[in-house]
Amino acid sequence: MLKVENLHFGYDPGIPVLEDISFNVKEGELCGLFGPNGCGKTTLFKCCLNFLKVNKGSIMLDGFNLNEISINEMAKIASYVPQEHKPAFTYLVRDVVLMGRTPYIQDSFRISSEHKMKALEALELVGILDLADKPYNHLSGGQRQLVLIARAVAQNTKLMFLDEPTSALDFSNQIKVWNILRKIAREGTTIIACTHDPNHVMWFCDKVVVMNNHDILVEGNPKEVITEELLDKIYRNICQVENINGIKMVYPKDLKK
């Protein structure tokens, strides 16, 4: 579904940000893109979404070469949920989600009942149908994040990219968002979510791609890949991994009681 091969990118000549990046994500997988600040995760996202043009290498989305896809075709293949979104206007939630149907709307002055129904179905899937008629900019951060996920669902793409979808959420909403992403993936959507939390990767993801120093350190099954040795390489010996009641968990070393 997503195949990246030998990708190189740099904002300035001679200063690489991404070096020889290769990985793939299968249909219906929930993949966590994991790594420390500054390792290139967001830049990789922007390359995969064609926001940035790569210097070398190839990116295939659903069998199509990224360089050969028009903007409208791209919008039908991949959706994007940003880390944060500040609305310029006071839209209702249902209208924000309806924007996800833009690639399929021929006449913006005549939006069909089918498109409106798709928006409501997306709200229901995410569990926020009760927010449909509320102003988007009056919602909490967690609610706005769910609305953006619903918008991506309404876009009806085979691929969904999310940049740190739970970074500003409380613990309850973090778990809710990840469970929703798992549900969406189980219905066939391929999801790539950038995250800093190794526990979220192990608890919810089917696959993890670990980045460090501008390239890929390792990829694979999160329960096998996320080890104390790996975290020592990334975070310099501050994390401990243990199996608690059958569930792997990461927590700080030398945690004072």
C-alpha positions as CSV (number, residue, x, y, z in Angstrom):
1,M,0.0,0.0,0.0
2,L,2.8,2.4,0.9
3,K,6.3,1.6,-0.4
4,V,9.3,3.9,0.1
5,E,12.6,3.1,-1.5
6,N,16.0,4.7,-1.1
7,L,14.6,8.1,-0.2
8,H,16.9,11.0,0.3
9,F,15.9,14.5,1.2
10,G,17.6,17.7,2.4
11,Y,16.4,21.3,2.7
12,D,19.9,22.6,1.8
13,P,22.5,21.0,-0.5
14,G,25.0,18.9,1.5
15,I,22.8,18.8,4.6
16,P,20.8,15.6,4.6
17,V,17.6,15.3,6.6
18,L,16.6,11.9,5.4
19,E,19.2,9.4,4.1
20,D,18.4,6.1,2.2
21,I,15.0,5.6,3.8
22,S,13.2,2.3,2.7
23,F,10.2,0.7,4.2
24,N,6.7,-0.5,3.3
25,V,3.3,-0.7,5.0
26,K,0.7,-3.3,4.0
27,E,-3.0,-2.7,3.4
28,G,-5.0,-2.5,6.7
29,E,-1.9,-2.1,8.9
30,L,-1.7,0.5,11.7
31,C,2.0,1.5,11.6
32,G,3.7,3.7,14.2
33,L,6.5,6.0,13.0
34,F,8.6,6.3,16.1
35,G,11.7,8.2,17.1
36,P,13.2,11.1,19.0
37,N,12.7,14.8,18.2
38,G,14.6,16.0,15.1
39,C,15.1,12.5,13.6
40,G,13.1,13.4,10.5
41,K,9.6,11.9,11.1
42,T,7.6,15.0,10.1
43,T,9.8,15.6,7.1
44,L,9.2,12.0,6.0
45,F,5.5,12.5,6.3
46,K,5.7,15.7,4.2
47,C,7.7,13.7,1.5
48,C,5.1,10.9,1.5
49,L,2.3,13.4,1.1
50,N,4.2,15.3,-1.7
51,F,4.4,18.5,0.4
52,L,8.1,18.2,-0.2
53,K,9.9,16.9,-3.3
54,V,12.5,14.2,-2.6
55,N,16.1,14.6,-3.9
56,K,16.3,10.9,-4.7
57,G,14.3,7.7,-4.4
58,S,10.7,6.7,-4.9
59,I,7.4,6.7,-3.1
60,M,4.6,4.4,-4.2
61,L,1.0,4.9,-2.9
62,D,-1.5,2.2,-3.7
63,G,0.7,1.2,-6.6
64,F,1.0,4.7,-8.0
65,N,4.3,6.6,-8.2
66,L,3.9,9.8,-6.2
67,N,5.5,11.9,-8.9
68,E,2.8,10.8,-11.4
69,I,-0.2,11.6,-9.2
70,S,-2.3,14.8,-9.6
71,I,-3.3,16.8,-6.5
72,N,-6.9,15.6,-6.9
73,E,-5.9,11.9,-7.4
74,M,-3.6,12.2,-4.3
75,A,-6.5,13.5,-2.2
76,K,-8.5,10.4,-3.2
77,I,-5.6,8.1,-2.2
78,A,-4.2,9.6,1.0
79,S,-5.7,11.8,3.8
80,Y,-3.8,13.7,6.4
81,V,-4.5,14.6,10.0
82,P,-2.2,17.4,11.3
83,Q,-0.8,17.6,14.8
84,E,-2.9,20.7,15.4
85,H,-5.4,22.8,13.4
86,K,-6.5,26.4,14.2
87,P,-9.7,27.2,12.2
88,A,-9.9,30.6,10.5
89,F,-13.7,30.6,10.5
90,T,-16.5,29.4,12.8
91,Y,-17.5,26.3,10.9
92,L,-19.9,23.7,12.3
93,V,-18.4,20.3,13.0
94,R,-20.5,18.7,10.2
95,D,-19.1,21.2,7.7
96,V,-15.5,20.6,8.7
97,V,-16.0,16.9,8.2
98,L,-17.8,17.5,4.9
99,M,-14.6,19.2,3.7
100,G,-13.2,15.7,3.5
101,R,-15.5,15.1,0.5
102,T,-13.9,17.9,-1.5
103,P,-12.0,15.6,-4.0
104,Y,-15.4,14.1,-5.0
105,I,-17.5,17.3,-5.2
106,Q,-17.9,18.6,-8.7
107,D,-20.0,21.7,-7.8
108,S,-19.3,23.3,-4.4
109,F,-22.6,25.1,-4.6
110,R,-24.6,21.9,-4.9
111,I,-23.4,19.3,-2.4
112,S,-25.4,16.1,-2.7
113,S,-27.2,14.3,0.1
114,E,-24.7,11.4,-0.5
115,H,-21.8,13.6,0.5
116,K,-23.6,14.9,3.6
117,M,-24.5,11.3,4.6
118,K,-20.8,10.3,4.2
119,A,-19.9,13.1,6.6
120,L,-22.5,12.0,9.2
121,E,-21.3,8.3,8.9
122,A,-17.8,9.4,9.6
123,L,-18.9,11.3,12.7
124,E,-20.8,8.2,13.8
125,L,-17.8,5.9,13.2
126,V,-15.6,8.2,15.3
127,G,-18.3,8.5,18.0
128,I,-18.9,12.2,17.9
129,L,-22.2,12.5,15.9
130,D,-23.6,14.5,18.9
131,L,-21.1,17.3,18.0
132,A,-22.3,17.7,14.4
133,D,-24.1,21.0,15.0
134,K,-21.5,22.5,17.4
135,P,-19.0,25.2,16.3
136,Y,-15.7,23.6,15.6
137,N,-13.7,26.3,17.3
138,H,-15.7,25.9,20.5
139,L,-14.5,22.3,21.0
140,S,-11.8,21.0,23.3
141,G,-8.4,20.0,21.8
142,G,-9.4,16.3,22.1
143,Q,-12.8,16.9,20.4
144,R,-11.1,18.8,17.5
145,Q,-8.7,16.0,17.0
146,L,-11.6,13.5,16.7
147,V,-13.3,15.8,14.2
148,L,-10.1,15.9,12.0
149,I,-10.0,12.1,12.1
150,A,-13.7,12.0,11.1
151,R,-12.8,14.4,8.2
152,A,-10.1,12.0,7.1
153,V,-12.6,9.1,7.3
154,A,-15.1,11.0,5.2
155,Q,-12.3,11.5,2.6
156,N,-12.6,7.8,2.0
157,T,-8.9,7.1,1.2
158,K,-6.9,3.9,1.4
159,L,-4.1,5.6,3.3
160,M,-4.3,7.9,6.3
161,F,-1.3,9.8,7.8
162,L,-1.6,11.3,11.3
163,D,1.1,13.5,12.8
164,E,1.3,12.9,16.6
165,P,-2.5,12.5,16.9
166,T,-2.5,12.3,20.7
167,S,0.2,14.7,21.7
168,A,-2.1,17.3,23.2
169,L,-4.7,15.0,24.6
170,D,-5.5,13.7,28.1
171,F,-4.9,10.0,28.8
172,S,-8.6,9.1,28.2
173,N,-8.7,10.7,24.8
174,Q,-5.3,9.3,23.9
175,I,-6.6,5.7,24.4
176,K,-9.9,6.6,22.6
177,V,-8.1,7.9,19.6
178,W,-5.8,4.9,19.3
179,N,-8.8,2.5,19.6
180,I,-10.6,4.4,16.9
181,L,-7.5,4.2,14.6
182,R,-7.4,0.4,15.2
183,K,-11.0,0.2,14.3
184,I,-10.5,2.1,11.1
185,A,-7.5,0.0,10.2
186,R,-9.4,-3.2,10.8
187,E,-11.9,-2.0,8.1
188,G,-9.1,-1.9,5.5
189,T,-7.5,1.6,5.8
190,T,-3.7,1.7,6.0
191,I,-2.7,4.1,8.8
192,I,0.7,5.6,9.4
193,A,0.8,7.6,12.7
194,C,3.8,9.5,14.0
195,T,4.2,9.2,17.8
196,H,6.7,9.7,20.6
197,D,5.1,7.2,23.0
198,P,6.6,3.6,22.8
199,N,3.7,2.3,24.9
200,H,1.2,3.4,22.4
201,V,3.2,1.7,19.6
202,M,3.3,-1.6,21.5
203,W,-0.3,-1.5,22.7
204,F,-2.0,-0.5,19.4
205,C,0.2,-0.7,16.3
206,D,0.6,-3.7,14.0
207,K,4.0,-2.4,12.8
208,V,6.6,0.1,13.9
209,V,9.2,2.0,11.8
210,V,11.9,3.4,14.2
211,M,13.9,6.4,13.0
212,N,17.1,7.8,14.5
213,N,19.7,10.2,13.1
214,H,17.8,10.8,9.9
215,D,17.5,7.1,8.8
216,I,15.6,4.0,9.8
217,L,17.1,2.1,12.7
218,V,14.7,-0.9,12.6
219,E,11.2,-1.9,11.6
220,G,8.9,-4.8,12.4
221,N,6.5,-6.1,15.1
222,P,6.4,-3.5,17.9
223,K,6.3,-6.2,20.6
224,E,9.6,-7.6,19.2
225,V,11.2,-4.3,18.1
226,I,10.6,-2.1,21.1
227,T,13.3,-3.4,23.5
228,E,15.3,-1.8,26.3
229,E,18.4,-2.1,24.1
230,L,16.7,-0.2,21.3
231,L,15.5,2.6,23.6
232,D,19.0,2.9,25.1
233,K,20.3,3.7,21.6
234,I,17.6,6.4,21.2
235,Y,17.2,7.9,24.6
236,R,20.6,7.1,26.3
237,N,19.8,4.6,29.0
238,I,16.8,6.2,30.7
239,C,14.0,3.7,29.9
240,Q,13.1,0.2,31.2
241,V,10.9,-2.4,29.5
242,E,8.9,-4.9,31.5
243,N,6.1,-7.4,31.0
244,I,3.3,-6.6,33.4
245,N,0.4,-9.0,33.4
246,G,1.2,-10.0,29.9
247,I,1.5,-6.5,28.5
248,K,4.9,-4.9,27.7
249,M,5.3,-1.5,29.2
250,V,8.1,1.2,29.1
251,Y,8.8,3.4,32.1
252,P,11.7,5.5,33.4
253,K,14.7,3.8,35.1
254,D,15.4,4.8,38.7
255,L,11.9,5.9,39.2
256,K,11.7,7.1,42.8
257,K,8.8,5.8,44.9
